[in-house]
Amino acid sequence: MTPGQTAIALMVSALTVCACDDAQLNDADARPLDVTGELSGDTGAAPALPEVAEIFTNRCSPCHIDRPSAGLLLASGPELRGRLMEASTQQPALRRIEAGAPDESYLWLKLNGSHLAADGTGAQMPFQRDPLPTDERQTIRRWIEGGAR
């Protein structure tokens, strides 16, 4: 390598290191992962209820779609948002969804596995299945943060 080629290679390497800014990147969408491994960063407008309801339909059957389990029915329809805003039957001090506050929303705590720290009961949801994929949990979290509309 000539001295000029070496200098160019060093500059490219330096720019590559600087561009990464010590953040880990998720290849799926090139957003940084925070220290917990969750996707971070604003991803635009908050999802709407139909997008979240689709996750519930795909992931929460048969326990909460066809029949209410723990008093929660997640079947789509005009009453869904109202049912989500009610107090949790497992932890009545918390609403199932507290619009704008996912960490005060019992449903989020159950999905995230942190419900026991909030004096909740039972298992992480979905029951006896793998936790929701990170992208689906983050869709629900962004929906709650955006006002759960």
C-alpha positions in Angstrom: 0.0 0.0 0.0 1.3 3.5 -0.8 1.4 6.1 1.9 -1.6 7.8 0.2 -3.7 4.6 0.2 -2.8 4.0 3.8 -4.0 7.5 4.8 -7.3 7.0 3.0 -7.8 3.6 4.6 -7.2 5.2 8.1 -9.6 8.0 7.4 -12.3 5.6 6.3 -11.8 3.5 9.4 -12.0 6.6 11.6 -15.2 7.7 10.0 -16.7 4.3 10.4 -15.9 4.1 14.1 -17.2 7.7 14.6 -20.4 6.9 12.8 -21.2 4.0 15.0 -21.1 6.2 18.2 -20.8 3.1 20.4 -24.4 2.1 19.7 -25.4 -1.5 18.8 -27.5 -1.7 15.7 -30.3 -4.0 15.0 -29.9 -5.2 11.4 -33.7 -5.5 11.0 -34.3 -1.7 11.1 -30.9 -0.1 11.9 -32.2 1.5 15.1 -29.9 1.4 18.2 -30.6 -1.1 21.0 -30.8 0.4 24.5 -29.0 -1.2 27.4 -31.9 -3.7 28.0 -31.8 -4.9 24.4 -35.0 -3.0 23.5 -35.3 -1.1 20.3 -34.8 2.6 21.1 -35.5 5.8 19.3 -38.5 7.5 17.9 -40.1 5.5 15.0 -42.6 8.1 13.9 -46.3 8.3 14.7 -47.7 6.2 17.4 -49.5 3.0 16.1 -53.3 3.1 16.0 -55.6 0.7 17.9 -56.2 -1.6 14.9 -52.5 -2.4 14.6 -52.3 -3.2 18.3 -55.6 -5.2 18.1 -54.1 -7.3 15.3 -51.2 -8.2 17.7 -53.7 -9.2 20.4 -55.7 -11.3 17.9 -52.6 -13.1 16.7 -50.9 -13.6 20.1 -53.6 -13.6 22.8 -55.9 -16.3 21.4 -57.6 -18.4 22.7 -57.4 -17.0 26.3 -58.5 -13.4 25.7 -60.1 -13.3 22.3 -62.9 -15.9 22.4 -63.5 -15.6 26.2 -62.4 -13.2 28.9 -59.6 -14.5 31.0 -58.8 -12.6 34.2 -61.8 -10.4 33.2 -60.0 -9.2 30.0 -61.5 -9.7 26.6 -59.2 -8.5 23.8 -61.5 -9.2 20.8 -61.6 -6.3 18.3 -64.6 -4.1 18.3 -65.8 -0.7 19.3 -65.7 -1.7 23.0 -62.0 -2.8 23.0 -60.5 0.6 23.9 -62.9 1.0 26.8 -62.2 -2.5 28.2 -58.4 -1.7 28.0 -58.9 1.5 30.0 -60.5 -0.3 33.0 -58.7 -1.2 36.2 -56.9 -4.5 36.2 -58.7 -7.3 38.0 -55.3 -8.7 39.2 -53.9 -5.3 40.3 -56.9 -2.9 40.8 -54.6 0.0 41.7 -53.5 0.0 38.0 -55.5 0.4 34.8 -54.9 -2.2 32.2 -53.8 0.7 30.0 -52.8 4.1 31.3 -52.7 6.3 28.2 -49.3 7.9 27.9 -47.7 5.8 30.6 -46.8 2.3 29.7 -44.9 1.7 32.9 -48.1 2.4 34.8 -50.2 0.1 32.5 -50.8 -3.3 33.9 -51.1 -4.9 30.5 -47.7 -3.6 29.5 -46.2 -4.9 32.7 -47.7 -8.3 32.1 -46.3 -8.4 28.5 -43.0 -7.2 29.7 -42.7 -9.6 32.7 -42.4 -6.8 35.3 -45.9 -7.1 36.8 -44.8 -8.8 40.0 -42.7 -5.7 41.0 -46.0 -3.8 40.8 -47.7 -6.2 43.2 -49.3 -8.0 40.3 -50.1 -11.7 40.1 -49.8 -14.6 37.7 -47.4 -15.3 34.9 -45.9 -13.1 32.1 -48.2 -13.0 29.1 -48.8 -14.6 26.8 -49.4 -17.5 29.2 -47.2 -20.6 28.6 -45.9 -19.2 25.4 -42.7 -17.3 24.4 -42.9 -13.6 25.2 -44.0 -11.3 22.3 -41.2 -10.4 19.9 -39.5 -7.1 20.7 -41.0 -5.3 17.7 -44.6 -6.3 18.7 -43.9 -5.2 22.3 -42.5 -1.9 21.1 -45.6 -1.4 18.9 -47.8 -1.8 22.0 -45.5 0.4 24.1 -45.5 3.2 21.4 -49.3 2.9 21.2 -49.6 3.5 24.9 -47.0 6.3 24.9 -48.9 7.9 22.1 -52.2 8.1 24.1 -53.6 4.6 23.3 -55.9 5.9 20.6 
